[in-house]
Amino acid sequence: MLPVYYSPLRKFWHYALRVIVALVLLFLIFPILVTVPLSFNSEPFFTFTEGMLKLDPEAYSTKWYVEFFTDKKWNIALKNSFYFAIMSTILATILGTVAAVGLASDRMPFKSVITAILISPMIVPLVIIAAGMYFFYSVIDIAGTDFGIIVAHAMLGTPFVVITVTATLAGFDKSLLRASSSLGANPVTTFLKVTFPLIRPGVISGALFAFVTSFDEVVLIIFLADPDQRTIPRQMFSGLREQINPTILAAASLLILISVILLFTIELLRRRSENQGIFDS
Amino acid sequence: MENTQTTDDDLSLTSEHTRKYNQAIRREKNKALLLVLPLFFFLLVFFITPIGFMLYRSFYNPTVSNLVPKTIEKLEQWKDISRLPNEETFKTLAYEIKGLQKTRKSGKFAEEVNRRLPQTGSVIKRTARKIKKVDLDKVANYQKLLTSIHKKWGSPAIWTGIRSAGDKLTINYYANALDYKLLPTGEIVKQPEEQRVYLPILKRTFYIAFIITLLTFILGYPVAYYLSLIPLKKASVLLIFVLLPFWTSLLVRTTAWIAILQSNGVINKTLLYFNFIDKPLEIIYNQFSTILAMTHILLPFMILPLYSVMKGIDPSYVRASQSLGANPFMSFIKVYFPLSLPGLSAGSLLVFIIAIGYYITPALIGGVDGQLISNLVAHHMRSTNNWELAAALGSVLLVLIMVLYWVYDRLVGASNIKL
């Protein structure tokens, strides 16, 4: 119930705000909601058929999912996507975590400049990075290699790891490090036994961000990858340009499923790290 | 354990203490630097160096001087450009074109010169074709030979064209990228109105990015405001609506917009069904669809920083202003809105920076008038093979982004990006 002293205008704004918010949230979620049912279309179209609207079971089918999992091109793409994403995530997470631990030190010189540099891969447009790498890779002769793709994707993922790990380290009580070393632990033991368990939520969410960055990335793949290195987004990109068919929607729905899983994992981690008493919010 | 402070009345630090203290500080500093070093080095090799290569490529093009090195050498000694170069130069070029014809590189040479001086490519191609059958060792007058193949060899213009195409270092591509043209004489003039392509697209990129920033503000501000008012439990449920699109692949969201907007897509079908329209609206493959889809994609980047700032605004300020007599509207404008500005500037800059470099969505649903500067860079890389122009356009974009990033770092701080 609204307070009785609210003026009619105030009441109007009260409801208007809620309507606007509902509409914007609908706008945000609508495209995702549309994609999933469309992927069960039995016709080779990107649109709801009459049968689908009448909820006729005949109009629905899982054949595009069968197509996705049996077609050779999509299979290669699926395998490549996971391979590049996992390898680049490992590389990005190690480099990013170590750097974040250094950045969090009070004694770090040129902190703001270095932070700005380490985060810049997130800011520079992908087309520019792609153009630069295209020249560079042909000079150092790693064009079309898996190594080239993995380091490129790892590079894009590092800023996310740096940001998330730095954020967890911000609430980190440094006297724990002194306590650990006064009890005789060397720096490596201290890191593994004290620092790492405490920053683990940040490391994992950074790793998930790096994973998604690589898994979604398509511009660098377009410029740098060979046809047999194509990934799911690359396959979707060429599918959307050449012949649109609902296998793309099946792939899209599976990617939505992956993002739902990742989103909940991240939120769970965030909550867990907020509940640990050691961190100040 | 050593203790530098011995007693209360002996607080003075000796030089020995200072030295030890400084040493410890230095050790800490080095340790921190050492930890950052691997990533820094990694980025230096795989991020900064490639961009450096691109910058280098934007004003360095050795192609022509590699193809016809001797001719370029001769042309460098050619001083009086109102008259033709000497017979020796004609001879050298004739031999070099024949050599290129044999290795099938004459087309590349023609293409490169044509880029500098339009309508000369065909002259070189024709010359290469004819010269194939000529035994050059038996020619008495090379100038006569070339001018008989094409009369353009008899005017100095084409020679200045070859010479300037042979310049390894040139600002030509930057001039082109900004719709200027570098004449073979070294003058820089503005392109004729109808041939200006790049500045209009640059302007359009800014315009579209601005509109998108404005739209994300208009749509995002009420959402962030509302989320900051309601209890945390409820807010975190509603935040899923913001975070799920944020986590969903770009390609997925663009695909969804194609399914929604295409001529027999969700919107058109619905409107046709209810007889609101009698033929499908053209709402895809144009500027409208680019702006709509990019607004959708970038909206979370506005809502999240706004929300995190608004959550920290103490509601008692607004109550205080109202108890002092401000009406709700005034207290919003004078008190709440200024307090939310840090979130607004962070969100707007982020959205704007991402928008002006966008490639995928315009490439897929931008049609003709929705293409942005990034699409042009990609076009010159992939379709026309004009790498140098692509690099110059990319460098212009990079400078713009760097300026904006610097502003962002100043205003918000790069380390304050929240995920």
Interface residues (C-beta under 8 A of the other chain):
Chain A: R10 W13 L17 R18 I20 V21 V24 L25 F27 L28 I29 F30 P31 I32 V34 T35 L38 F45 F46 T47 F48 L95 G96 V98 A99 V101 G102 L103 S105 D106 R107 M108 P109 S112 I114 T115 A116 I117 L118 I119 S120 P121 M122 I123 V124 P125 L126 V127 I128 I129 A130 A131 G132 M133 Y134 F135 F136 Y137 V139 V151 A152 A154 M155 T158 F160 V162 I163 T164 T166 A167 S205 F209 V212 F215 D216 V218 V219 I222 F223 P233 M236 F237 L240 R241 I244 I248 L249 A252 L255 I256 S259 V260 L262 L263 I266 E267
Chain B: I25 E28 K29 K31 A32 L33 L34 L35 V36 L37 P38 L39 F40 F42 L43 F46 F47 T49 P50 I51 G52 F53 M54 R57 L219 G220 P222 V223 Y225 Y226 S236 L238 I240 F241 V242 L243 L244 P245 W247 T248 S249 L250 L251 V252 R253 T254 T255 A256 W257 I258 A259 I260 Q262 N264 G265 V266 K269 H296 L299 P300 P328 I353 I356 G357 Y358 Y359 I360 L364 S374 V377 A378 M381 R382 W387 A390 A391 G394 L397 L398 I401 Y405 Y408 D409 G413 A414 S415 I417 K418 L419
